[in-house]
Amino acid sequence: MEDSFNSVRTAVDKLEKALEDFDTLECRIRELESYQQSGEWLEDFEADERGELPARLLRGVLSEDGLDDLLSDVNRISARIN
């Protein structure tokens, strides 16, 4: 029983910390949603396709499915915890 108690305690503590971290990102999540919905993302994506953005620029947010997949994950997780 002690092992079960300790395993659950550890998982609860990790989950609590993860939820706190997730809550602090609410503003950044809304920022990404606005970026995607405003059309600015598409403009940036098309500029990148034309080679107009610097080669050293990180492109995670500009990958074709990256932002959409991330926001879908956020929505899925939010639904599970609400």
C-alpha positions as CSV (number, residue, x, y, z in Angstrom):
1,M,0.0,0.0,0.0
2,E,2.8,2.4,0.7
3,D,4.1,2.0,-2.9
4,S,0.6,2.8,-4.2
5,F,0.4,5.8,-1.9
6,N,3.8,7.1,-3.0
7,S,3.1,6.6,-6.7
8,V,-0.3,8.4,-6.5
9,R,1.3,11.2,-4.4
10,T,4.0,11.7,-6.9
11,A,1.6,11.7,-9.9
12,V,-0.7,14.2,-8.1
13,D,2.2,16.5,-7.3
14,K,3.5,16.4,-10.9
15,L,0.0,17.0,-12.3
16,E,-0.6,20.0,-10.0
17,K,2.7,21.6,-11.1
18,A,1.8,20.9,-14.7
19,L,-1.6,22.5,-14.3
20,E,0.0,25.6,-12.7
21,D,2.4,25.9,-15.5
22,F,-0.4,25.5,-18.1
23,D,-2.5,28.2,-16.3
24,T,0.4,30.7,-16.6
25,L,0.4,30.2,-20.4
26,E,-3.2,31.3,-20.9
27,C,-2.1,34.7,-22.3
28,R,0.3,33.1,-24.7
29,I,-2.3,30.6,-25.9
30,R,-4.7,33.4,-26.6
31,E,-1.9,35.2,-28.5
32,L,-1.3,32.2,-30.7
33,E,-5.0,31.8,-31.4
34,S,-5.3,35.5,-32.4
35,Y,-2.2,35.1,-34.6
36,Q,-3.7,32.2,-36.4
37,Q,-7.2,33.6,-36.8
38,S,-6.1,37.1,-37.8
39,G,-4.6,36.0,-41.1
40,E,-1.2,37.2,-40.0
41,W,0.0,33.5,-39.7
42,L,-1.0,32.9,-43.4
43,E,0.9,36.1,-44.5
44,D,4.0,35.0,-42.6
45,F,3.7,31.5,-43.9
46,E,3.4,32.7,-47.5
47,A,6.3,35.1,-47.0
48,D,8.4,32.2,-45.8
49,E,7.5,30.1,-48.8
50,R,8.6,33.0,-51.0
51,G,12.0,33.0,-49.1
52,E,11.4,36.5,-47.7
53,L,12.1,35.6,-44.1
54,P,15.6,35.2,-42.7
55,A,17.1,31.7,-43.0
56,R,18.1,31.7,-39.3
57,L,14.5,32.3,-38.2
58,L,13.0,29.4,-36.1
59,R,9.9,28.1,-37.9
60,G,8.0,25.9,-35.5
61,V,5.0,28.3,-35.6
62,L,5.1,28.5,-39.4
63,S,5.1,24.7,-40.0
64,E,1.9,23.8,-42.0
65,D,0.3,21.8,-39.2
66,G,2.4,22.8,-36.1
67,L,0.3,25.7,-34.8
68,D,-3.0,24.1,-35.6
69,D,-1.9,20.8,-33.9
70,L,-0.7,22.7,-30.9
71,L,-3.9,24.6,-30.4
72,S,-5.9,21.4,-30.9
73,D,-3.9,19.8,-28.2
74,V,-4.5,22.7,-25.9
75,N,-8.3,22.4,-26.5
76,R,-8.2,18.7,-26.0
77,I,-6.3,19.1,-22.7
78,S,-8.5,21.9,-21.6
79,A,-11.6,19.8,-22.1
80,R,-10.1,17.0,-20.1
81,I,-9.4,19.2,-17.1
82,N,-12.7,21.2,-17.1
